[in-house]
């Protein structure tokens, strides 16, 4: 997500000709978009980072379900 924000900020600064970004070539912006695309389409999937967040969420739900089950069993006794 950080990479997307940086890329969009770079494009916005170049488009609105802010400070030194006005003199910068559009190829830098296109390169940033290409790098962002490659990261999210290939590198992130290769490293398994796209599944890590889903796995962490699943583990949190699982832990809450186990905790609730133990609490329910303790109330029955």
Secondary structure, 3 states (H helix, E strand, C coil): CHHHHHHHHHHHHHHCCCHHHHCCCHHHHHHHHHHHHHHHHHHHHHHCHHHHHHHHHHHHHHHHHHHHHHHHHHHHC
